[in-house]
């Protein structure tokens, strides 16, 4: 009886060990990705009124497919950047406008996805919309694509202004006819943004914030965004009217790679 009991116990122990292996592996896989530092927040928890159209979660971007690392269409920022953006929103709401973000924190794996795409010269599916006048061989040299992005530090965002009440926008349909990003607003892909002279992520010198060819209402709209944000500590990237970084950055030299998801915020760094 004792020998039988010992044998049974041995078999049970072996089975328990075997069953524990996949469980442990699954647990390890679940925690492979890093979490976000505790001072990163979902923008909606700081200001739920700011519109969010997270382009890299969708195929409507210069790559033409959802980008690595965007598990959910949410804007994540360092808390100081999010709170400053809330102040900007408060000012614009009084004038009948709202902010809309296209991209916020961007994981390094997303930047790596951009780099792989840029190196594949055969993939030019959305050239006609996003970079009609730029040879793809020059994307690195001209500064449109880089191996590091300020977005990965958590205090940079891409955004625009929308007049209230905000008009609805329709989803992009892969394969639909493409129109250059610098075409007149009524011809470009429909976006409820005020007219900024080009669409978002337009690889063209017309997207330079103060390009002298952009005048009238388009220039006024760019300057409204610029002055509103700069008064609160944001710095514009001169080559992109939509690109702003809050200063001083909490992480000026750190490029994070946690995924864009509520889980990354919940798990912690």
DRENPA-3360 file (N, C-alpha, C; in nm, 2 decimals, always signed):
BEGIN
1 = XXXXXXXX = +0.08/-0.12/+0.00/+0.00/+0.00/+0.00/+0.09/+0.13/+0.00 ~ +0.19/+0.12/+0.08/+0.28/+0.24/+0.08/+0.35/+0.26/-0.05 ~ +0.39/+0.15/-0.11/+0.46/+0.16/-0.24/+0.37/+0.22/-0.35 ~ +0.24/+0.17/-0.34/+0.14/+0.22/-0.44/+0.11/+0.37/-0.42 ~ +0.10/+0.41/-0.29/+0.08/+0.55/-0.26/+0.19/+0.63/-0.31 ~ +0.31/+0.58/-0.29/+0.43/+0.66/-0.33/+0.43/+0.67/-0.48 ~ +0.40/+0.56/-0.55/+0.40/+0.57/-0.70/+0.29/+0.67/-0.75 ~ +0.17/+0.66/-0.68/+0.07/+0.75/-0.73/+0.11/+0.90/-0.71;
9 = XXXXXXXX = +0.17/+0.92/-0.59/+0.22/+1.06/-0.56/+0.32/+1.10/-0.66 ~ +0.41/+1.01/-0.71/+0.51/+1.04/-0.80/+0.45/+1.08/-0.94 ~ +0.35/+1.00/-0.98/+0.28/+1.03/-1.11/+0.21/+1.16/-1.10 ~ +0.14/+1.19/-0.99/+0.07/+1.32/-0.97/+0.17/+1.43/-0.98 ~ +0.29/+1.42/-0.92/+0.39/+1.52/-0.92/+0.44/+1.55/-1.06 ~ +0.46/+1.44/-1.14/+0.51/+1.46/-1.27/+0.40/+1.53/-1.36 ~ +0.28/+1.49/-1.34/+0.17/+1.55/-1.42/+0.15/+1.70/-1.38 ~ +0.17/+1.73/-1.25/+0.15/+1.86/-1.21/+0.27/+1.95/-1.27;
17 = XXXXXXXX = +0.38/+1.89/-1.27/+0.50/+1.97/-1.33/+0.47/+1.99/-1.48 ~ +0.42/+1.89/-1.55/+0.40/+1.91/-1.69/+0.29/+2.01/-1.72 ~ +0.19/+2.01/-1.64/+0.08/+2.11/-1.65/+0.13/+2.25/-1.62 ~ +0.22/+2.26/-1.53/+0.27/+2.39/-1.49/+0.35/+2.46/-1.60 ~ +0.42/+2.38/-1.68/+0.51/+2.44/-1.78/+0.44/+2.53/-1.88 ~ +0.33/+2.49/-1.95/+0.26/+2.58/-2.04/+0.20/+2.70/-1.97 ~ +0.16/+2.68/-1.84/+0.10/+2.79/-1.77/+0.21/+2.90/-1.74 ~ +0.32/+2.85/-1.70/+0.43/+2.94/-1.67/+0.48/+3.01/-1.80;
25 = XXXXXXXX = +0.48/+2.94/-1.91/+0.52/+2.99/-2.04/+0.42/+3.10/-2.08 ~ +0.29/+3.07/-2.06/+0.18/+3.17/-2.10/+0.20/+3.29/-2.02 ~ +0.23/+3.27/-1.88/+0.24/+3.39/-1.80/+0.36/+3.47/-1.84 ~ +0.47/+3.40/-1.88/+0.59/+3.47/-1.92/+0.56/+3.55/-2.05 ~ +0.49/+3.49/-2.14/+0.45/+3.56/-2.27/+0.37/+3.68/-2.24 ~ +0.28/+3.67/-2.14/+0.19/+3.78/-2.12/+0.26/+3.90/-2.07 ~ +0.38/+3.88/-2.01/+0.45/+3.99/-1.95/+0.58/+4.02/-2.02 ~ +0.59/+3.97/-2.15/+0.71/+4.00/-2.23/+0.72/+4.14/-2.26;
33 = XXXXXXXX = +0.61/+4.21/-2.30/+0.61/+4.35/-2.33/+0.62/+4.43/-2.20 ~ +0.69/+4.54/-2.21/+0.70/+4.63/-2.09/+0.58/+4.71/-2.07 ~ +0.56/+4.75/-1.95/+0.45/+4.84/-1.92/+0.49/+4.98/-1.93 ~ +0.40/+5.08/-1.92/+0.43/+5.22/-1.92/+0.48/+5.27/-1.79 ~ +0.57/+5.37/-1.78/+0.59/+5.43/-1.65/+0.47/+5.49/-1.59 ~ +0.47/+5.51/-1.46/+0.34/+5.55/-1.39/+0.30/+5.69/-1.43 ~ +0.39/+5.77/-1.49/+0.35/+5.91/-1.52/+0.31/+5.92/-1.67 ~ +0.28/+5.81/-1.73/+0.21/+5.81/-1.86/+0.06/+5.79/-1.84;
41 = XXXXXXXX = -0.02/+5.86/-1.92/-0.16/+5.85/-1.90/-0.23/+5.84/-2.03 ~ -0.36/+5.79/-2.03/-0.44/+5.80/-2.15/-0.50/+5.94/-2.15 ~ -0.49/+6.00/-2.27/-0.53/+6.14/-2.28/-0.68/+6.16/-2.23 ~ -0.76/+6.06/-2.26/-0.91/+6.07/-2.23/-0.93/+6.08/-2.08 ~ -0.84/+6.03/-2.00/-0.85/+6.05/-1.85/-0.82/+6.19/-1.80 ~ -0.75/+6.26/-1.88/-0.72/+6.40/-1.85/-0.81/+6.50/-1.92 ~ -0.85/+6.47/-2.05/-0.94/+6.55/-2.12/-1.02/+6.47/-2.22 ~ -1.14/+6.43/-2.18/-1.22/+6.34/-2.27/-1.28/+6.42/-2.39;
49 = XXXXXXXX = -1.27/+6.55/-2.40/-1.33/+6.63/-2.50/-1.24/+6.64/-2.63 ~ -1.11/+6.61/-2.62/-1.02/+6.62/-2.73/-1.05/+6.50/-2.82 ~ -1.07/+6.52/-2.95/-1.10/+6.42/-3.04/-0.98/+6.33/-3.07 ~ -1.00/+6.20/-3.10/-0.89/+6.12/-3.13/-0.91/+6.04/-3.26 ~ -0.82/+6.05/-3.35/-0.83/+5.98/-3.48/-0.69/+5.91/-3.50 ~ -0.67/+5.80/-3.43/-0.54/+5.75/-3.43/-0.50/+5.67/-3.56 ~ -0.44/+5.74/-3.65/-0.42/+5.70/-3.78/-0.34/+5.57/-3.79 ~ -0.24/+5.55/-3.70/-0.15/+5.43/-3.72/-0.21/+5.30/-3.67;
57 = XXXXXXXX = -0.33/+5.31/-3.61/-0.41/+5.20/-3.57/-0.48/+5.14/-3.69 ~ -0.49/+5.23/-3.80/-0.57/+5.20/-3.92/-0.48/+5.18/-4.04 ~ -0.53/+5.14/-4.15/-0.45/+5.13/-4.27/-0.44/+5.27/-4.35 ~ -0.50/+5.37/-4.30/-0.49/+5.50/-4.36/-0.37/+5.58/-4.32 ~ -0.26/+5.54/-4.36/-0.13/+5.61/-4.33/-0.04/+5.58/-4.45 ~ +0.08/+5.64/-4.45/+0.17/+5.63/-4.56/+0.22/+5.49/-4.59 ~ +0.22/+5.40/-4.48/+0.26/+5.26/-4.50/+0.15/+5.18/-4.57 ~ +0.02/+5.21/-4.53/-0.09/+5.15/-4.59/-0.14/+5.03/-4.51;
65 = XXXXXXXX = -0.10/+5.01/-4.39/-0.15/+4.91/-4.30/-0.13/+4.95/-4.16 ~ -0.21/+4.89/-4.06/-0.19/+4.92/-3.92/-0.04/+4.90/-3.88 ~ +0.00/+4.99/-3.80/+0.15/+4.99/-3.76/+0.17/+4.91/-3.63 ~ +0.29/+4.84/-3.63/+0.32/+4.76/-3.52/+0.32/+4.84/-3.39 ~ +0.26/+4.78/-3.28/+0.26/+4.84/-3.15/+0.14/+4.91/-3.12 ~ +0.05/+4.93/-3.21/-0.08/+5.00/-3.19/-0.19/+4.90/-3.16 ~ -0.21/+4.86/-3.04/-0.31/+4.75/-3.01/-0.44/+4.81/-2.99 ~ -0.45/+4.94/-2.96/-0.58/+5.01/-2.94/-0.57/+5.15/-2.99;
73 = XXXXXXXX = -0.68/+5.21/-3.04/-0.67/+5.35/-3.09/-0.68/+5.45/-2.98 ~ -0.59/+5.46/-2.90/-0.59/+5.55/-2.79/-0.46/+5.64/-2.78 ~ -0.48/+5.76/-2.74/-0.37/+5.85/-2.72/-0.31/+5.84/-2.58 ~ -0.18/+5.81/-2.58/-0.10/+5.80/-2.45/+0.00/+5.91/-2.45 ~ +0.02/+5.98/-2.34/+0.12/+6.08/-2.33/+0.17/+6.09/-2.18 ~ +0.28/+6.15/-2.16/+0.33/+6.18/-2.03/+0.22/+6.27/-1.97 ~ +0.20/+6.27/-1.84/+0.10/+6.35/-1.77/+0.12/+6.50/-1.79 ~ +0.25/+6.55/-1.78/+0.26/+6.69/-1.81/+0.22/+6.74/-1.95;
81 = XXXXXXXX = +0.25/+6.65/-2.05/+0.21/+6.69/-2.18/+0.05/+6.68/-2.20 ~ -0.01/+6.58/-2.14/-0.15/+6.57/-2.14/-0.22/+6.69/-2.07 ~ -0.17/+6.73/-1.96/-0.23/+6.84/-1.88/-0.22/+6.97/-1.96 ~ -0.10/+6.99/-2.02/-0.08/+7.11/-2.10/-0.18/+7.11/-2.22 ~ -0.20/+6.99/-2.28/-0.29/+6.98/-2.39/-0.43/+7.01/-2.35 ~ -0.47/+6.97/-2.23/-0.60/+7.01/-2.17/-0.62/+7.16/-2.16 ~ -0.51/+7.23/-2.12/-0.52/+7.38/-2.11/-0.54/+7.44/-2.25 ~ -0.47/+7.38/-2.35/-0.49/+7.43/-2.49/-0.63/+7.41/-2.53;
89 = XXXXXXXX = -0.69/+7.29/-2.50/-0.82/+7.26/-2.54/-0.92/+7.36/-2.47 ~ -0.90/+7.39/-2.35/-0.99/+7.48/-2.28/-0.99/+7.62/-2.35 ~ -0.88/+7.67/-2.40/-0.87/+7.79/-2.47/-0.95/+7.78/-2.60 ~ -0.93/+7.67/-2.67/-0.99/+7.66/-2.81/-1.14/+7.64/-2.80 ~ -1.19/+7.57/-2.70/-1.33/+7.55/-2.68/-1.40/+7.68/-2.67 ~ -1.34/+7.78/-2.60/-1.40/+7.91/-2.59/-1.42/+7.98/-2.72 ~ -1.34/+7.94/-2.82/-1.34/+8.00/-2.95/-1.42/+7.92/-3.05 ~ -1.48/+7.81/-3.01/-1.56/+7.73/-3.10/-1.49/+7.62/-3.17;
97 = XXXXXXXX = -1.37/+7.58/-3.11/-1.29/+7.48/-3.18/-1.26/+7.36/-3.08 ~ -1.21/+7.25/-3.13/-1.16/+7.14/-3.05/-1.03/+7.09/-3.11 ~ -0.94/+7.04/-3.03/-0.83/+6.97/-3.08/-0.86/+6.83/-3.13 ~ -0.78/+6.78/-3.22/-0.80/+6.64/-3.26/-0.65/+6.59/-3.27 ~ -0.63/+6.47/-3.21/-0.49/+6.41/-3.22/-0.50/+6.30/-3.32 ~ -0.39/+6.29/-3.40/-0.37/+6.18/-3.49/-0.27/+6.08/-3.44 ~ -0.18/+6.12/-3.36/-0.08/+6.03/-3.30/-0.02/+6.09/-3.17 ~ +0.02/+6.01/-3.08/+0.07/+6.06/-2.95/+0.20/+5.98/-2.92;
105 = XXXXXXXX = +0.21/+5.91/-2.81/+0.32/+5.82/-2.79/+0.33/+5.72/-2.90 ~ +0.45/+5.69/-2.94/+0.47/+5.60/-3.05/+0.58/+5.50/-3.01 ~ +0.55/+5.37/-3.00/+0.65/+5.28/-2.95/+0.77/+5.26/-3.05 ~ +0.88/+5.22/-3.01/+1.00/+5.21/-3.10/+0.97/+5.10/-3.20 ~ +0.89/+5.00/-3.17/+0.86/+4.90/-3.27/+0.78/+4.96/-3.39 ~ +0.70/+5.06/-3.36/+0.63/+5.13/-3.47/+0.73/+5.20/-3.56 ~ +0.83/+5.27/-3.50/+0.93/+5.34/-3.57/+1.01/+5.24/-3.66 ~ +1.04/+5.12/-3.60/+1.11/+5.02/-3.68/+1.03/+4.97/-3.80;
113 = XXXXXXXX = +0.90/+4.97/-3.78/+0.81/+4.93/-3.89/+0.82/+5.04/-4.00 ~ +0.82/+5.16/-3.97/+0.84/+5.27/-4.07/+0.97/+5.25/-4.14 ~ +1.08/+5.22/-4.07/+1.21/+5.20/-4.13/+1.21/+5.08/-4.23 ~ +1.15/+4.97/-4.19/+1.14/+4.86/-4.28/+1.07/+4.89/-4.41 ~ +0.96/+4.96/-4.39/+0.88/+5.00/-4.50/+0.96/+5.09/-4.60 ~ +1.03/+5.19/-4.54/+1.11/+5.29/-4.62/+1.22/+5.22/-4.70 ~ +1.27/+5.11/-4.64/+1.38/+5.04/-4.71/+1.33/+4.95/-4.82 ~ +1.20/+4.92/-4.82/+1.14/+4.84/-4.93/+1.09/+4.93/-5.04;
121 = XXXXXXXX = +1.17/+4.95/-5.14/+1.14/+5.05/-5.24/+1.03/+5.00/-5.34 ~ +0.99/+4.88/-5.33/+0.89/+4.82/-5.41/+0.75/+4.85/-5.35 ~ +0.74/+4.89/-5.23/+0.61/+4.91/-5.16/+0.58/+5.06/-5.17 ~ +0.51/+5.10/-5.26/+0.47/+5.24/-5.28/+0.32/+5.26/-5.30 ~ +0.24/+5.18/-5.23/+0.10/+5.17/-5.25/+0.03/+5.30/-5.23 ~ +0.07/+5.38/-5.13/+0.00/+5.51/-5.10/+0.08/+5.63/-5.14 ~ +0.18/+5.61/-5.23/+0.26/+5.72/-5.27/+0.18/+5.84/-5.32 ~ +0.07/+5.81/-5.40/+0.00/+5.92/-5.47/-0.07/+6.01/-5.37;
129 = XXXXXXXX = -0.10/+5.96/-5.25/-0.16/+6.05/-5.14/-0.06/+6.11/-5.05 ~ +0.04/+6.04/-5.00/+0.12/+6.09/-4.89/+0.26/+6.14/-4.94 ~ +0.31/+6.10/-5.05/+0.44/+6.15/-5.09/+0.45/+6.15/-5.24 ~ +0.36/+6.22/-5.31/+0.35/+6.21/-5.46/+0.47/+6.28/-5.52 ~ +0.54/+6.37/-5.46/+0.65/+6.44/-5.52/+0.79/+6.40/-5.47 ~ +0.79/+6.30/-5.38/+0.91/+6.26/-5.31/+0.95/+6.12/-5.36 ~ +1.07/+6.11/-5.41/+1.12/+5.97/-5.45/+1.15/+5.90/-5.32 ~ +1.10/+5.77/-5.31/+1.11/+5.70/-5.19/+1.25/+5.67/-5.14;
137 = XXXXXXXX = +1.34/+5.68/-5.24/+1.48/+5.66/-5.20/+1.54/+5.77/-5.12 ~ +1.47/+5.88/-5.11/+1.51/+6.00/-5.04/+1.44/+6.02/-4.90 ~ +1.36/+5.93/-4.86/+1.28/+5.95/-4.74/+1.37/+5.97/-4.61 ~ +1.48/+5.89/-4.61/+1.58/+5.91/-4.49/+1.65/+6.04/-4.51 ~ +1.71/+6.06/-4.63/+1.79/+6.18/-4.65/+1.71/+6.31/-4.63 ~ +1.59/+6.31/-4.67/+1.51/+6.43/-4.65/+1.44/+6.44/-4.52 ~ +1.46/+6.35/-4.43/+1.42/+6.36/-4.29/+1.27/+6.31/-4.27 ~ +1.21/+6.25/-4.36/+1.07/+6.21/-4.34/+1.07/+6.08/-4.26;
145 = XXXXXXXX = +1.17/+6.00/-4.27/+1.18/+5.88/-4.19/+1.31/+5.87/-4.11 ~ +1.31/+5.83/-3.99/+1.43/+5.82/-3.91/+1.42/+5.70/-3.82 ~ +1.54/+5.66/-3.77/+1.54/+5.54/-3.68/+1.50/+5.57/-3.54 ~ +1.49/+5.69/-3.50/+1.43/+5.73/-3.37/+1.33/+5.84/-3.39 ~ +1.23/+5.84/-3.30/+1.13/+5.95/-3.31/+1.11/+6.01/-3.17 ~ +1.09/+6.14/-3.17/+1.05/+6.20/-3.04/+0.92/+6.15/-2.98 ~ +0.84/+6.10/-3.07/+0.71/+6.04/-3.02/+0.73/+5.93/-2.92 ~ +0.84/+5.86/-2.93/+0.87/+5.75/-2.84/+0.91/+5.79/-2.70;
153 = XXXXXXXX = +0.93/+5.92/-2.68/+0.97/+5.97/-2.55/+0.84/+6.01/-2.47 ~ +0.73/+6.02/-2.54/+0.60/+6.03/-2.47/+0.54/+6.17/-2.46 ~ +0.61/+6.28/-2.51/+0.56/+6.41/-2.49/+0.54/+6.48/-2.62 ~ +0.54/+6.41/-2.73/+0.52/+6.46/-2.87/+0.39/+6.41/-2.92 ~ +0.31/+6.49/-2.99/+0.19/+6.45/-3.05/+0.17/+6.52/-3.19 ~ +0.09/+6.45/-3.27/+0.05/+6.51/-3.40/-0.10/+6.55/-3.39 ~ -0.13/+6.67/-3.42/-0.27/+6.71/-3.40/-0.31/+6.83/-3.49 ~ -0.44/+6.86/-3.48/-0.50/+6.96/-3.57/-0.61/+7.02/-3.49;
161 = XXXXXXXX = -0.69/+7.11/-3.55/-0.80/+7.18/-3.50/-0.93/+7.15/-3.58 ~ -1.04/+7.13/-3.51/-1.17/+7.10/-3.57/-1.27/+7.21/-3.52 ~ -1.34/+7.26/-3.62/-1.45/+7.36/-3.58/-1.57/+7.28/-3.52 ~ -1.62/+7.34/-3.42/-1.74/+7.28/-3.35/-1.87/+7.34/-3.41 ~ -1.98/+7.25/-3.43/-1.98/+7.11/-3.39/-1.90/+7.03/-3.49 ~ -1.83/+6.93/-3.44/-1.74/+6.85/-3.53/-1.82/+6.77/-3.63 ~ -1.79/+6.78/-3.76/-1.86/+6.70/-3.86/-1.81/+6.56/-3.85 ~ -1.90/+6.46/-3.88/-1.85/+6.32/-3.88/-1.75/+6.29/-3.99;
169 = XXXXXXXX = -1.67/+6.20/-3.97/-1.57/+6.16/-4.07/-1.60/+6.01/-4.11 ~ -1.58/+5.98/-4.23/-1.60/+5.84/-4.28/-1.47/+5.76/-4.27 ~ -1.48/+5.63/-4.26/-1.35/+5.55/-4.25/-1.29/+5.54/-4.39 ~ -1.16/+5.52/-4.39/-1.08/+5.50/-4.51/-1.11/+5.36/-4.56 ~ -1.13/+5.34/-4.69/-1.15/+5.21/-4.76/-1.03/+5.18/-4.84 ~ -0.95/+5.07/-4.79/-0.83/+5.04/-4.87/-0.86/+5.01/-5.01 ~ -0.78/+5.07/-5.10/-0.80/+5.05/-5.24/-0.88/+5.16/-5.31 ~ -0.93/+5.26/-5.23/-1.01/+5.37/-5.29/-0.91/+5.46/-5.36;
177 = XXXXXXXX = -0.97/+5.54/-5.46/-0.88/+5.63/-5.53/-0.81/+5.73/-5.44 ~ -0.68/+5.75/-5.47/-0.60/+5.84/-5.39/-0.59/+5.98/-5.45 ~ -0.58/+6.08/-5.36/-0.57/+6.22/-5.40/-0.45/+6.28/-5.33 ~ -0.36/+6.36/-5.39/-0.25/+6.41/-5.33/-0.28/+6.49/-5.20 ~ -0.20/+6.47/-5.10/-0.23/+6.54/-4.97/-0.22/+6.69/-4.97 ~ -0.17/+6.75/-5.08/-0.17/+6.89/-5.09/-0.28/+6.95/-5.18 ~ -0.36/+6.86/-5.23/-0.47/+6.90/-5.32/-0.57/+6.99/-5.24 ~ -0.65/+7.07/-5.30/-0.75/+7.15/-5.23/-0.83/+7.07/-5.13;
185 = XXXXXXXX = -0.87/+7.12/-5.02/-0.93/+7.04/-4.91/-1.06/+6.97/-4.96 ~ -1.14/+7.02/-5.05/-1.26/+6.96/-5.09/-1.23/+6.83/-5.18 ~ -1.10/+6.82/-5.23/-1.06/+6.71/-5.31/-0.99/+6.60/-5.23 ~ -0.92/+6.64/-5.12/-0.85/+6.54/-5.04/-0.94/+6.45/-4.97 ~ -0.88/+6.34/-4.91/-0.96/+6.25/-4.83/-1.03/+6.33/-4.72 ~ -1.16/+6.31/-4.70/-1.24/+6.40/-4.61/-1.19/+6.39/-4.46 ~ -1.16/+6.50/-4.41/-1.12/+6.51/-4.27/-1.19/+6.63/-4.21 ~ -1.24/+6.62/-4.09/-1.31/+6.73/-4.03/-1.23/+6.84/-3.97;
193 = XXXXXXXX = -1.10/+6.83/-3.99/-1.00/+6.94/-3.96/-1.03/+7.07/-4.03 ~ -1.00/+7.18/-3.97/-1.00/+7.30/-4.05/-0.90/+7.29/-4.16 ~ -0.90/+7.37/-4.26/-0.81/+7.36/-4.37/-0.67/+7.41/-4.33 ~ -0.58/+7.32/-4.33/-0.44/+7.35/-4.29/-0.35/+7.36/-4.42 ~ -0.41/+7.35/-4.54/-0.33/+7.35/-4.66/-0.28/+7.22/-4.71 ~ -0.26/+7.12/-4.62/-0.23/+6.99/-4.66/-0.30/+6.89/-4.56 ~ -0.30/+6.77/-4.59/-0.35/+6.67/-4.50/-0.24/+6.63/-4.40 ~ -0.28/+6.55/-4.30/-0.18/+6.50/-4.20/-0.08/+6.41/-4.27;
201 = XXXXXXXX = +0.04/+6.41/-4.22/+0.15/+6.32/-4.27/+0.18/+6.34/-4.42 ~ +0.17/+6.47/-4.47/+0.20/+6.50/-4.60/+0.35/+6.52/-4.62 ~ +0.41/+6.43/-4.69/+0.56/+6.44/-4.72/+0.58/+6.54/-4.83 ~ +0.58/+6.67/-4.80/+0.59/+6.77/-4.90/+0.63/+6.90/-4.83 ~ +0.71/+6.99/-4.89/+0.75/+7.11/-4.83/+0.63/+7.21/-4.80 ~ +0.52/+7.19/-4.87/+0.40/+7.26/-4.83/+0.35/+7.24/-4.69 ~ +0.39/+7.13/-4.63/+0.35/+7.09/-4.50/+0.44/+7.17/-4.39 ~ +0.54/+7.24/-4.44/+0.62/+7.32/-4.35/+0.53/+7.43/-4.29;
209 = XXXXXXXX = +0.54/+7.44/-4.16/+0.44/+7.52/-4.09/+0.43/+7.66/-4.14 ~ +0.54/+7.72/-4.17/+0.54/+7.86/-4.22/+0.58/+7.88/-4.37 ~ +0.55/+7.77/-4.45/+0.58/+7.78/-4.59/+0.51/+7.90/-4.65 ~ +0.58/+7.99/-4.71/+0.52/+8.12/-4.76/+0.41/+8.10/-4.86 ~ +0.41/+7.99/-4.93/+0.30/+7.96/-5.03/+0.17/+7.94/-4.96 ~ +0.17/+7.91/-4.83/+0.04/+7.88/-4.76/+0.00/+8.02/-4.70 ~ -0.11/+8.07/-4.75/-0.16/+8.20/-4.70/-0.31/+8.20/-4.67 ~ -0.36/+8.31/-4.63/-0.51/+8.33/-4.61/-0.56/+8.24/-4.49;
217 = XXXXXXXX = -0.67/+8.18/-4.51/-0.73/+8.10/-4.40/-0.64/+7.98/-4.36 ~ -0.58/+7.92/-4.46/-0.49/+7.81/-4.42/-0.38/+7.85/-4.33 ~ -0.32/+7.96/-4.36/-0.21/+8.01/-4.27/-0.26/+8.05/-4.13 ~ -0.38/+8.12/-4.13/-0.44/+8.16/-4.01/-0.47/+8.04/-3.92 ~ -0.51/+7.93/-3.98/-0.54/+7.81/-3.90/-0.42/+7.75/-3.84 ~ -0.31/+7.75/-3.92/-0.18/+7.70/-3.87/-0.13/+7.78/-3.75 ~ -0.15/+7.91/-3.77/-0.10/+8.00/-3.67/-0.18/+8.00/-3.54 ~ -0.31/+7.97/-3.56/-0.40/+7.95/-3.44/-0.35/+7.83/-3.36;
225 = XXXXXXXX = -0.32/+7.72/-3.42/-0.27/+7.60/-3.35/-0.14/+7.63/-3.29 ~ -0.05/+7.70/-3.37/+0.08/+7.72/-3.32/+0.09/+7.82/-3.20 ~ +0.02/+7.93/-3.21/+0.02/+8.02/-3.10/-0.05/+7.97/-2.97 ~ -0.16/+7.89/-2.99/-0.22/+7.83/-2.87/-0.13/+7.74/-2.80 ~ -0.06/+7.65/-2.87/+0.02/+7.55/-2.81/+0.15/+7.61/-2.76 ~ +0.21/+7.70/-2.83/+0.34/+7.76/-2.79/+0.33/+7.84/-2.66 ~ +0.21/+7.90/-2.64/+0.19/+7.98/-2.52/+0.19/+7.89/-2.40 ~ +0.18/+7.76/-2.42/+0.17/+7.66/-2.31/+0.29/+7.57/-2.30;
233 = XXXXXXXX = +0.40/+7.60/-2.37/+0.52/+7.53/-2.36/+0.55/+7.43/-2.47 ~ +0.46/+7.42/-2.57/+0.49/+7.33/-2.68/+0.58/+7.39/-2.78 ~ +0.66/+7.30/-2.85/+0.75/+7.35/-2.95/+0.71/+7.27/-3.08 ~ +0.70/+7.35/-3.19/+0.66/+7.30/-3.32/+0.78/+7.25/-3.40 ~ +0.76/+7.14/-3.47/+0.86/+7.09/-3.57/+0.84/+7.17/-3.70 ~ +0.93/+7.25/-3.74/+0.90/+7.35/-3.85/+0.86/+7.28/-3.98 ~ +0.90/+7.15/-4.00/+0.87/+7.08/-4.12/+0.73/+7.02/-4.12 ~ +0.66/+7.02/-4.01/+0.53/+6.96/-4.00/+0.44/+7.04/-3.92;
241 = XXXXXXXX = +0.34/+7.10/-3.98/+0.24/+7.19/-3.91/+0.17/+7.11/-3.79 ~ +0.16/+6.98/-3.80/+0.09/+6.91/-3.70/+0.17/+6.86/-3.58 ~ +0.30/+6.87/-3.58/+0.39/+6.81/-3.49/+0.44/+6.90/-3.38 ~ +0.40/+6.86/-3.25/+0.44/+6.95/-3.14/+0.49/+6.86/-3.02 ~ +0.59/+6.92/-2.95/+0.65/+6.85/-2.83/+0.64/+6.94/-2.71 ~ +0.59/+6.89/-2.60/+0.58/+6.96/-2.48/+0.72/+6.97/-2.41 ~ +0.76/+7.09/-2.37/+0.89/+7.11/-2.30/+0.87/+7.17/-2.16 ~ +0.95/+7.13/-2.07/+1.06/+7.03/-2.07/+1.00/+6.89/-2.07;
249 = XXXXXXXX = +1.06/+6.80/-2.15/+1.02/+6.66/-2.15/+1.06/+6.59/-2.03 ~ +0.98/+6.51/-1.97/+1.02/+6.42/-1.85/+1.12/+6.32/-1.89 ~ +1.12/+6.27/-2.02/+1.21/+6.17/-2.06/+1.28/+6.21/-2.19 ~ +1.37/+6.31/-2.18/+1.43/+6.37/-2.31/+1.52/+6.27/-2.38 ~ +1.57/+6.17/-2.31/+1.67/+6.08/-2.37/+1.62/+5.93/-2.37 ~ +1.50/+5.91/-2.35/+1.45/+5.77/-2.33/+1.35/+5.74/-2.44 ~ +1.37/+5.63/-2.52/+1.28/+5.59/-2.62/+1.21/+5.46/-2.58 ~ +1.08/+5.47/-2.55/+1.01/+5.36/-2.49/+0.95/+5.27/-2.60;
257 = XXXXXXXX = +0.92/+5.14/-2.56/+0.87/+5.05/-2.66/+0.75/+4.97/-2.61 ~ +0.68/+5.02/-2.50/+0.56/+4.95/-2.46/+0.45/+4.98/-2.56 ~ +0.36/+4.88/-2.57/+0.25/+4.90/-2.68/+0.15/+5.00/-2.64 ~ +0.08/+5.05/-2.74/-0.02/+5.15/-2.72/-0.15/+5.07/-2.68 ~ -0.18/+5.06/-2.56/-0.29/+4.99/-2.51/-0.32/+5.03/-2.36 ~ -0.44/+5.01/-2.32/-0.48/+5.04/-2.18/-0.40/+4.94/-2.09 ~ -0.38/+4.82/-2.14/-0.31/+4.72/-2.06/-0.16/+4.77/-2.02 ~ -0.10/+4.83/-2.12/+0.04/+4.88/-2.09/+0.04/+4.98/-1.98;
265 = XXXXX = -0.07/+5.07/-1.97/-0.08/+5.16/-1.86/-0.11/+5.10/-1.73 ~ -0.20/+4.99/-1.74/-0.24/+4.93/-1.61/-0.12/+4.84/-1.55 ~ -0.04/+4.79/-1.64/+0.07/+4.70/-1.59/+0.18/+4.77/-1.53 ~ +0.21/+4.89/-1.57/+0.32/+4.97/-1.51/+0.45/+4.93/-1.56 ~ +0.55/+5.01/-1.54/+0.69/+5.00/-1.59/+0.77/+4.92/-1.49;
% end
